[in-house]
Amino acid sequence: MNKDESPLNEKGKVTLQTQSQAESLLDVTTLPKNSNIEPRDTSVLDEQWAEMTQDWQSQPTTKTDIAKLLKQTKQRTVWAKLSLAVDIIATLAILGVAIFMWMSGSQDKLTIIYLGISGVLSVVFVFYVIKIRLSAWKVNCGSPDKAIKHAIAAGQSSLSYIKLLKLSCFVICPFANWYVFTMAQQTEKPAVLGLVLTNAMFVTVWFITHKFYKKRVEELKRLKSSL
Amino acid sequence: MNPSSNYQKIFTEWMTEYERLLRHIITGFEAKPAIQDELFQEIALNIWRALPSFRQDSAVKTFVARIAHNILATHVAKAVKSVKADQDIDEISQDAELDQSQPTPYQSLDKQQRQTRLAKSIRQLKLEQQQVITLALEGMSYQEIADVLVITTNLVGVRLQRAKAALMKLMEAV
C-alpha cells in the first residue's frame, strides 16, 4: 500500500472550514519562502513602511470644535429620546380621548371609531419604533463583524416598519375617505377638497416610504454580502 | 461631580486626545469630506452613548478605535460602491491645519502626493485589510489591533502581512 493511501494518514488530516480558521491555525509569516520568488529586501520594506507611517500620521486634519461637538451630540441624544416620547404620548392620548368619549357617552360615534382604530394602529407603529430605536441605541462595543450583524438586524426591523407603513396606507385610506365624506355630509360642506387632500397625502406617504424601502433593501443586500 | 458632567468632561478629553486618530482612520475608509464629517459625528455619538459602559479593563484608545471601526465597517458594508470613490486629499479641506514644521514647497508637494496616494490605495483594500492597516499605521501594537478588532494576534500578523503586500502593489500601480 502506498504510504499516502494509508488509513493512518487520515488521522493526521485536519479539515479547515474557513479561510480565517486556517489563518488562525497557521502562522503564515513563519512559513518557508517560495524559492522561485525573489524576496524583497526587508530593510527596504521596513523603510517604506516607516515612511508610510510617518506620512499617515502627519496627514492634515480639520480641527473640530469639541465643545460644539459635545453640544450637538447631547442634542441628538435628547431629540431621539424626545421623538420616541412624543410617539408614545401621542398614541396614549389618541386612545385616551377615544376611551374618554366612549365612557362619557359622546354622540360623535364617527370620531370615536376613527380615534379607536387610529390608536390601535398607532400602538403597532410605536412597537416597531421602540424596537428600531432600541436597536439603534444599542452600544456598538463588540467586534466589527458583530456590528455588521447588528446593522442587518436593525435594517430588517426598519424594513418591517416600512412594509407596515406601506400596507397601512391601503388599510387607512378607504377608512379616512369614509370619515372625511361622512364628516362633510354631517356639516353639509362639499367633500371634494377634503377627499383630494386626504388621498394626495396617502399617495405622497406611499411613494416616500417606497423610496426608503428600496434604499433599505439595497443596503441589506450589501450588508449580507459583506459577511 | 454628578455623572452627567463627569461624562461631559471625559468625552471632551477623549475627543480632544483622539480626534486626529479618528479623522485618520475615517480617511482610510471614506473619501468624501461631507460623509467623513457625518461618520465623525456618528462615532462621537456612539462614544457618548458607550461612555457609561466603559470599564477600566480596556485602554481608552482601544475602546475609541473599536467603536470607530464598528461604525466604519458597517458603513463600508452598506455603501460598497460609494466608498471606492477616490478624491484627492488636497480637496478634503482648504482650512486643514498642518502641525508639522514648515517644509519646503517641493517637500510639501511630494508629501501631499504621497499622502494622497496612500489614502487612495488603502481605500482600495479589502475591508479586513483596511482595518488592520489603518490601525498599524497609527502605531498600534499587534495586541492593541487584536483588541480593537476582537481577533487573535496571530490573525493580526497574517492579515497585516497580506495587507502590506497588497498596499505596496497598489502604491506602485496608482
Chai-1 contact restraints between the chains, C-beta under 6 A:
chainA,res_idxA,chainB,res_idxB,connection_type,confidence,min_distance_angstrom,max_distance_angstrom,comment,restraint_id
A,E23,B,L155,contact,1.0,0.0,6.0,A-B,restraint_1
A,E23,B,V158,contact,1.0,0.0,6.0,A-B,restraint_2
A,S24,B,T152,contact,1.0,0.0,6.0,A-B,restraint_3
A,S24,B,N154,contact,1.0,0.0,6.0,A-B,restraint_4
A,S24,B,L155,contact,1.0,0.0,6.0,A-B,restraint_5
A,D27,B,N154,contact,1.0,0.0,6.0,A-B,restraint_6
A,V28,B,V158,contact,1.0,0.0,6.0,A-B,restraint_7
A,T29,B,G157,contact,1.0,0.0,6.0,A-B,restraint_8
A,T29,B,Q161,contact,1.0,0.0,6.0,A-B,restraint_9
A,M52,B,L118,contact,1.0,0.0,6.0,A-B,restraint_10
A,T53,B,L137,contact,1.0,0.0,6.0,A-B,restraint_11
A,D55,B,R114,contact,1.0,0.0,6.0,A-B,restraint_12
A,D55,B,Q115,contact,1.0,0.0,6.0,A-B,restraint_13
A,D55,B,L118,contact,1.0,0.0,6.0,A-B,restraint_14
A,W56,B,L137,contact,1.0,0.0,6.0,A-B,restraint_15
A,S58,B,Q100,contact,1.0,0.0,6.0,A-B,restraint_16
A,Q59,B,H24,contact,1.0,0.0,6.0,A-B,restraint_17
A,Q59,B,Q115,contact,1.0,0.0,6.0,A-B,restraint_18
A,P60,B,A96,contact,1.0,0.0,6.0,A-B,restraint_19
A,P60,B,L98,contact,1.0,0.0,6.0,A-B,restraint_20
A,T61,B,R20,contact,1.0,0.0,6.0,A-B,restraint_21
A,T61,B,R23,contact,1.0,0.0,6.0,A-B,restraint_22
A,T62,B,S93,contact,1.0,0.0,6.0,A-B,restraint_23
A,T62,B,A96,contact,1.0,0.0,6.0,A-B,restraint_24
A,K63,B,E97,contact,1.0,0.0,6.0,A-B,restraint_25
A,T64,B,E19,contact,1.0,0.0,6.0,A-B,restraint_26
A,I66,B,T12,contact,1.0,0.0,6.0,A-B,restraint_27
A,I66,B,M15,contact,1.0,0.0,6.0,A-B,restraint_28
A,I66,B,T16,contact,1.0,0.0,6.0,A-B,restraint_29
A,L69,B,A44,contact,1.0,0.0,6.0,A-B,restraint_30
A,L70,B,F11,contact,1.0,0.0,6.0,A-B,restraint_31
A,T73,B,A44,contact,1.0,0.0,6.0,A-B,restraint_32
A,T73,B,L45,contact,1.0,0.0,6.0,A-B,restraint_33
A,T73,B,W48,contact,1.0,0.0,6.0,A-B,restraint_34
A,R76,B,L45,contact,1.0,0.0,6.0,A-B,restraint_35
A,V139,B,R49,contact,1.0,0.0,6.0,A-B,restraint_36
A,V139,B,A50,contact,1.0,0.0,6.0,A-B,restraint_37
A,V139,B,S53,contact,1.0,0.0,6.0,A-B,restraint_38
A,N140,B,N46,contact,1.0,0.0,6.0,A-B,restraint_39
A,N140,B,I67,contact,1.0,0.0,6.0,A-B,restraint_40
A,N140,B,N70,contact,1.0,0.0,6.0,A-B,restraint_41
A,C141,B,A50,contact,1.0,0.0,6.0,A-B,restraint_42
A,S143,B,V150,contact,1.0,0.0,6.0,A-B,restraint_43
A,P144,B,H69,contact,1.0,0.0,6.0,A-B,restraint_44
A,P144,B,N70,contact,1.0,0.0,6.0,A-B,restraint_45
A,P144,B,A73,contact,1.0,0.0,6.0,A-B,restraint_46
A,A147,B,N70,contact,1.0,0.0,6.0,A-B,restraint_47
A,A147,B,A73,contact,1.0,0.0,6.0,A-B,restraint_48
A,A147,B,T74,contact,1.0,0.0,6.0,A-B,restraint_49
A,I148,B,A73,contact,1.0,0.0,6.0,A-B,restraint_50
A,I148,B,T74,contact,1.0,0.0,6.0,A-B,restraint_51
A,I148,B,A77,contact,1.0,0.0,6.0,A-B,restraint_52
A,A151,B,T74,contact,1.0,0.0,6.0,A-B,restraint_53
A,E219,B,K78,contact,1.0,0.0,6.0,A-B,restraint_54
A,R222,B,K78,contact,1.0,0.0,6.0,A-B,restraint_55
A,R222,B,V80,contact,1.0,0.0,6.0,A-B,restraint_56
A,L223,B,A77,contact,1.0,0.0,6.0,A-B,restraint_57
A,L223,B,K78,contact,1.0,0.0,6.0,A-B,restraint_58
A,S226,B,A77,contact,1.0,0.0,6.0,A-B,restraint_59
